[in-house]
Amino acid sequence: MRALVTGGAGFIGSTLVDRLLSEGHEVTVVDDLSRGRLENLTSAREAGSRFTFRQLGLTDPAIGDLVADLAPEVVFHLAAQIDVRLSVEDPVRDAEVNVVGTVRLAEAARRAGVRRIVFTSSGGSIYGPVTDLPVAESRPVDPMSPYAAGKVAGEVYLEMFAKLYGIEWAGVAPANVYG
């Protein structure tokens, strides 16, 4: 399988990249390195021609050309502005990265014939304050920050892309990942 991993130089992304490569897949990582680190991809770089890295942000229109050139079968979308405090300080920038970036990526994927997008949302923020655990996916969303609202918007957009264009998507919503 040819896979594109956005945010692949981050903690979760680089772990996913290592797993995909260990299973024999071809992987391209797109990361602007605003939070991710190249050293997280040290073992991935040992995969030779099955691994490629591109330093690029989701807000860059060139993402469309890159996805078209790569023609991945699956896009694992982990790239995001992840700091809730920054999202509150600058909600416009947060929306540019997390909402517009996701839509730009989904549109590029649609045009390139990508089969599926796996979107990383946020189980720790989209449901708002919770007291009953575990949180069921059927619980209504209640975003309390621009970051959380952007993650909900990403899910809504991907569902719309599924209905309108037939592109498959799946969501992963981890809560408060640390490492």
N, C-alpha and C positions, 0 to 999 in steps of 0.2 A: 504494500500500500504506500502511496505517496501522501505524506502528511505535512501540513503547515501548522506550526505552533506559534501563535502570537504570545509574546511575553515569556518565551521559552528560556530566557536567561535568568528568570526569577526562581525562587525557591521551589514552588510547585511545578512550574513549567519545565525546569531543568530535570526534575525527577521524572516527569512524564516523558521528556525527550530520551532520557537514558532507557526507560522501559520500552519505548517504541523501537529504539535502535537495537536493543537486546532481542527483540522479537523479529528482527530482520527488515524492518520498514525503512523507507527513505524519508528523511526528515529535514525540513527547512525551518529554521527558527527566524522569526522576525521580532526584533526587540529594539526599542530606542535607547536602552541602557540607562533610563532615568532611575530605575530601581533595580533592575537585573544586573548581573555581573558576568563578564566573560569567563571568569574562573569557575563559575557554576557549570560551564560547558566543557571543561577540560576533558572528561572522559568521552563526551560526545564527539569531540574533534578527532578522536582516535578511530572513529568509524569510517574514515576516508571519504570516498565519493558518495556514501549514503547520507552524509550530513553536510548541510550548508547553513551559513549564518548570514543574515542581512540586517544591518543596523538601519531601522526605519520605524517611524511612528505611524500609528493608525490614522492620524489626522493628515498625513501626507497623501495627496492624490496619487502619488506613484504606487501606492499599495494596489491599486487596480491593475496596473501593468504587471506588477510582480506576481499577483495571483494568476493573471492570464498566462504569463510565461511558465509558471510552475505547474499549472493545471493539477492541483492536489485533488485527491479523492475525498479527503476529510480535512477540515480546518478545526483545530483545537484552539479556541479563543480564550486566552488567559490574560492578555494585555489589558491593563486598566490603570487609571489613576486611583490608587487604593487607599489613600489617606483621608479618612472621614473629616478630620479637622481642616485639611486643605479644601475639601469639597464645600465646607461651610464658609470658609474664607473667600473662595473663588468658585461659586457654583457654575459660572459660565465656562470656565476652563474645564471643570469636571465634566460638564455635559458635552463639551467638544470632544474630549477623549473617550468618555464612556458611552455616550449615546451616538454622537455623529460618527465616531470611530467605528462603533459596532455596525451602524447602518452602512457606512462606506465599505467595510469588510464584507458584510452580507451581500451587498450589491455586486461587489467584485467576484464573490464566490458564485453568485447566480450566473453572472455573465461567463464565468470560466467553466460552468458545468459541474461545480463541486457537488458531491452527493449529500454530504452532511456537515453541519456545523455543531460542534460541541462547545457550548457556552458556559463559562464559569461565572455564576452569579454569586450571591452572598446570603447564605442561610443565617448568618449572624446579624444581618441588618434589614433585610427586606420585610420581615414580619413584625418589626418594631419590638417594643418591650414584651417579653413573654415570661410567664411563670410556670406554665405547664410544659414539661418536657417528656418525651421528645416532641418537637413541633411537627405537625402534620402538614404536608404540602397543600392540603385542602384549606388550611387556615388563610383567611384573607390577608393580603399584604398590607403593611402599614409603615411605609418608609418614613423615617424620622430625620433623614439627612439627604442632601443632594446626591451623595454617593449611592445610598440605598435606592433613591428614586431613579437614578441612572441605570442601576442593575435591573430594576423592575421594567424600565422602558426597553432595555435590551431584550428581555424575555418577550415583551409584547411585540416588538418589531420582528423578532425571529419567528414568532407564531404567525404574524401577518405574512412574512416571506414564505412560510410553509403553505399557508392557504392560497396565497395569490400566485406563487411561482412553483410550488411543489418541492422546494428544497427542504430536506429533513433537518431537524435540529433536536438536540437533547441538551438538557441543562444539568449542571452540577452546582450545588449550592452548599459549599463547605462553610462551617461556622468557625470563625476566629482561629485560623491556622497559625501555628507558630513553628519555628525551627531555627 
